[in-house]
Amino acid sequence: MIRFLTLWRRELGAYFSSAVAYILASFFLAVMGLGFWYIASARLITGAAVYDLFRALYGGVAWVAVLMVVPVLTMRSFAEEKRSGTLETLLTAPVSDWQVVLAKFAGVFTLYMLFWLPTLLYFPMLNRLNGGELPFDRGALAATYLGLALIGAFFLSVGLFLSSLTRNLIVAAMATFAVLMLIFLAGFLPEISPVPFIQEASRPFSVVLHMLDFSRGILDSRPVILYLSSTVWMLSACTRSLESRRWRS
């Protein structure tokens, strides 16, 4: 546990010692803040319900921020270590491959959740500015952020795995963006596919529908298990990638 915590602090320190974390945080909060301002001002004028605000923000704007931020967050995790030659030193230290992968995942996931932390103030602040006349469901808010954490964990694990396959940061970022975009676009198949079988077969795996359900306050155990197991599977694949590097050397 001490070795894991040391590696975790090392990862966070590497992000905060560079400009990457601050630039990404500024971009992320700018996208979410402008999106929230536009949606809130437009929807409240028409008398839209709070649920409609949730759906528009977390089912629309949030995807732009996540799909742009996750590839940049994860691209340097292993690719940068390979490029700089520090991965070999790390792998020869008295730590297991699993500890290395989990520490890098914990570091990037912590940073990802820190990005979301200020957005918790959006709806309480909006409610206060409206004199308490815009009540919101705290359960739906909790379910929404649980969904963001679960889907984010899965997306980050995909990025870590792809970063472990290359030493080029741009290739890692572009590959991650391409795969995540495919996963995101596939989430629309239940609504746009002309084939009923594809509609029904893709519905349980749609990240878009899952996020909409979370924003409604619907907490189904099936998506929770899906994202947890998928994250574990991707981290296992990342560990196997590191192990294969040991064998080749």
C-alpha positions as CSV (number, residue, x, y, z in Angstrom):
1,M,0.0,0.0,0.0
2,I,2.9,2.4,0.8
3,R,4.4,1.8,-2.6
4,F,1.1,2.4,-4.3
5,L,0.6,5.6,-2.5
6,T,4.1,6.7,-3.3
7,L,3.5,6.0,-7.0
8,W,0.1,7.8,-6.8
9,R,1.6,10.9,-5.4
10,R,4.3,10.7,-8.1
11,E,1.7,10.7,-10.8
12,L,-0.2,13.7,-9.3
13,G,3.0,15.6,-8.8
14,A,4.0,15.0,-12.4
15,Y,0.7,16.5,-13.6
16,F,0.7,19.5,-11.2
17,S,4.3,20.3,-11.8
18,S,3.6,20.9,-15.5
19,A,1.2,23.2,-17.3
20,V,-0.9,20.3,-18.6
21,A,-3.3,20.0,-15.6
22,Y,-3.9,23.8,-15.4
23,I,-4.5,24.2,-19.1
24,L,-6.9,21.2,-19.2
25,A,-8.7,22.4,-16.1
26,S,-9.1,25.8,-17.7
27,F,-10.4,24.4,-20.9
28,F,-12.7,21.9,-19.2
29,L,-14.3,24.5,-16.9
30,A,-14.6,27.0,-19.7
31,V,-16.5,24.5,-21.8
32,M,-18.7,23.4,-19.0
33,G,-19.3,27.0,-17.7
34,L,-20.2,28.4,-21.0
35,G,-22.4,25.5,-21.8
36,F,-24.2,25.8,-18.5
37,W,-24.6,29.5,-18.9
38,Y,-26.1,29.2,-22.4
39,I,-28.4,26.2,-21.5
40,A,-29.6,27.8,-18.3
41,S,-30.3,31.2,-19.8
42,A,-32.1,29.7,-22.8
43,R,-34.1,27.0,-21.0
44,L,-35.2,29.1,-18.1
45,I,-36.6,31.7,-20.4
46,T,-38.9,29.0,-21.8
47,G,-39.7,27.6,-18.4
48,A,-37.9,24.3,-18.8
49,A,-37.7,21.9,-15.9
50,V,-34.5,21.3,-14.0
51,Y,-34.4,17.8,-15.5
52,D,-34.2,19.4,-19.0
53,L,-31.2,21.4,-17.8
54,F,-29.5,18.2,-16.5
55,R,-30.1,16.4,-19.7
56,A,-28.8,19.2,-21.9
57,L,-25.7,19.8,-19.8
58,Y,-24.7,16.2,-18.8
59,G,-26.1,14.5,-21.9
60,G,-24.7,17.0,-24.3
61,V,-22.1,19.6,-23.3
62,A,-20.3,17.2,-20.9
63,W,-19.4,14.8,-23.7
64,V,-17.5,17.6,-25.5
65,A,-15.4,18.2,-22.4
66,V,-14.8,14.6,-21.6
67,L,-13.9,13.5,-25.2
68,M,-11.4,16.3,-25.5
69,V,-9.9,16.0,-22.0
70,V,-9.5,12.3,-21.5
71,P,-7.1,11.6,-24.4
72,V,-4.8,14.5,-23.3
73,L,-4.9,13.3,-19.7
74,T,-3.9,9.7,-20.5
75,M,-1.6,10.2,-23.5
76,R,1.5,10.8,-21.3
77,S,0.9,8.1,-18.7
78,F,3.0,5.4,-20.4
79,A,4.0,6.9,-23.8
80,E,5.9,9.7,-22.1
81,E,7.6,7.2,-19.8
82,K,8.7,5.2,-22.8
83,R,9.8,8.2,-24.7
84,S,11.9,9.6,-21.9
85,G,13.3,6.1,-20.9
86,T,12.0,6.3,-17.3
87,L,9.6,3.3,-17.8
88,E,12.4,0.8,-17.6
89,T,13.6,2.3,-14.4
90,L,10.1,2.2,-13.0
91,L,9.6,-1.4,-14.0
92,T,12.9,-2.5,-12.4
93,A,11.9,-0.9,-9.1
94,P,10.4,-3.2,-6.3
95,V,6.8,-2.7,-7.5
96,S,4.5,-4.9,-9.4
97,D,3.1,-4.1,-12.8
98,W,-0.4,-4.0,-11.2
99,Q,0.8,-1.4,-8.7
100,V,2.2,0.8,-11.5
101,V,-1.0,0.6,-13.6
102,L,-3.3,1.2,-10.6
103,A,-1.2,4.1,-9.4
104,K,-1.3,5.7,-12.9
105,F,-5.1,5.1,-13.1
106,A,-5.6,6.5,-9.6
107,G,-3.6,9.6,-10.4
108,V,-5.4,10.4,-13.7
109,F,-8.8,9.5,-12.2
110,T,-8.2,11.8,-9.2
111,L,-7.4,14.6,-11.6
112,Y,-10.4,13.9,-13.7
113,M,-12.7,14.1,-10.7
114,L,-11.1,17.3,-9.5
115,F,-12.1,18.8,-12.8
116,W,-15.7,18.0,-12.0
117,L,-15.6,19.2,-8.5
118,P,-16.4,22.9,-9.2
119,T,-19.3,22.0,-11.4
120,L,-21.2,20.8,-8.3
121,L,-21.9,24.4,-7.5
122,Y,-23.8,25.1,-10.7
123,F,-27.3,24.1,-9.7
124,P,-27.2,25.2,-6.1
125,M,-25.9,28.6,-7.3
126,L,-28.6,28.8,-9.9
127,N,-31.2,27.9,-7.3
128,R,-30.0,30.6,-5.0
129,L,-30.0,33.2,-7.7
130,N,-33.6,32.3,-8.4
131,G,-34.6,32.8,-4.8
132,G,-34.9,29.0,-4.1
133,E,-37.7,28.7,-6.8
134,L,-35.8,26.2,-8.8
135,P,-35.6,23.0,-6.7
136,F,-33.4,20.2,-7.9
137,D,-33.3,16.6,-7.0
138,R,-30.1,15.9,-5.0
139,G,-30.5,12.2,-5.7
140,A,-30.4,12.9,-9.5
141,L,-27.4,15.1,-8.9
142,A,-25.6,12.3,-7.0
143,A,-26.6,9.7,-9.7
144,T,-25.3,12.0,-12.4
145,Y,-21.9,12.4,-10.8
146,L,-21.7,8.7,-10.2
147,G,-22.3,8.1,-13.9
148,L,-19.7,10.6,-14.8
149,A,-17.2,8.8,-12.5
150,L,-18.0,5.4,-13.8
151,I,-18.0,6.3,-17.5
152,G,-14.9,8.5,-16.9
153,A,-13.1,5.6,-15.2
154,F,-13.8,3.4,-18.2
155,F,-12.7,6.0,-20.7
156,L,-9.5,6.7,-18.7
157,S,-8.7,3.0,-18.6
158,V,-9.0,2.8,-22.4
159,G,-6.6,5.8,-22.7
160,L,-4.1,4.1,-20.4
161,F,-4.1,0.9,-22.4
162,L,-3.6,2.7,-25.7
163,S,-0.9,4.8,-24.2
164,S,0.9,1.6,-23.1
165,L,1.1,0.5,-26.7
166,T,3.2,3.4,-28.1
167,R,5.9,5.8,-27.2
168,N,4.4,8.7,-29.3
169,L,2.2,11.0,-27.3
170,I,0.3,12.3,-30.4
171,V,-0.5,8.7,-31.5
172,A,-1.7,7.8,-28.0
173,A,-4.0,10.9,-27.9
174,M,-5.4,10.4,-31.4
175,A,-5.9,6.7,-30.9
176,T,-7.7,7.3,-27.6
177,F,-9.9,10.0,-29.1
178,A,-10.8,7.8,-32.1
179,V,-11.8,4.8,-29.9
180,L,-13.8,7.0,-27.5
181,M,-15.5,8.7,-30.3
182,L,-16.5,5.4,-31.8
183,I,-17.9,4.3,-28.4
184,F,-19.8,7.6,-28.0
185,L,-21.2,7.5,-31.5
186,A,-22.2,3.8,-31.1
187,G,-24.3,5.0,-28.2
188,F,-26.8,6.5,-30.7
189,L,-27.4,3.2,-32.5
190,P,-30.5,2.4,-30.3
191,E,-32.1,5.6,-31.7
192,I,-30.8,5.8,-35.3
193,S,-30.3,2.3,-36.5
194,P,-32.9,1.1,-39.0
195,V,-32.4,-2.5,-37.9
196,P,-34.6,-3.4,-34.8
197,F,-32.1,-6.2,-33.8
198,I,-29.2,-3.7,-33.7
199,Q,-31.4,-1.2,-31.7
200,E,-32.1,-3.8,-29.0
201,A,-28.7,-5.4,-29.0
202,S,-26.9,-2.0,-28.6
203,R,-29.2,-0.5,-26.0
204,P,-27.6,-2.1,-22.9
205,F,-24.2,-0.8,-24.0
206,S,-25.1,2.8,-25.0
207,V,-23.1,5.3,-23.0
208,V,-25.4,8.0,-24.2
209,L,-28.6,6.4,-22.9
210,H,-26.8,5.4,-19.7
211,M,-25.8,9.0,-19.0
212,L,-29.3,10.2,-19.7
213,D,-30.6,7.7,-17.2
214,F,-28.1,8.8,-14.6
215,S,-29.1,12.4,-15.1
216,R,-32.7,11.4,-14.4
217,G,-31.7,9.9,-11.1
218,I,-32.2,6.3,-12.4
219,L,-29.6,4.1,-10.8
220,D,-29.5,0.7,-12.5
221,S,-27.0,-1.9,-11.4
222,R,-26.4,-3.2,-14.9
223,P,-24.5,-0.1,-16.2
224,V,-22.7,0.1,-12.9
225,I,-21.4,-3.5,-13.3
226,L,-20.7,-2.9,-17.0
227,Y,-18.4,0.1,-16.4
228,L,-16.7,-1.4,-13.4
229,S,-16.0,-4.7,-15.1
230,S,-14.9,-3.0,-18.3
231,T,-12.5,-0.7,-16.4
232,V,-11.0,-3.7,-14.6
233,W,-10.7,-5.5,-18.0
234,M,-8.9,-2.6,-19.7
235,L,-6.5,-2.2,-16.7
236,S,-5.8,-5.9,-16.9
237,A,-5.0,-5.5,-20.6
238,C,-2.7,-2.6,-19.8
239,T,-0.9,-4.7,-17.2
240,R,-0.5,-7.5,-19.8
241,S,1.0,-4.9,-22.2
242,L,3.6,-4.0,-19.6
243,E,4.4,-7.7,-18.9
244,S,4.9,-8.3,-22.6
245,R,7.5,-5.5,-22.6
246,R,9.4,-7.3,-19.9
247,W,9.3,-10.5,-22.0
248,R,10.6,-8.7,-25.0
249,S,13.4,-7.2,-23.1
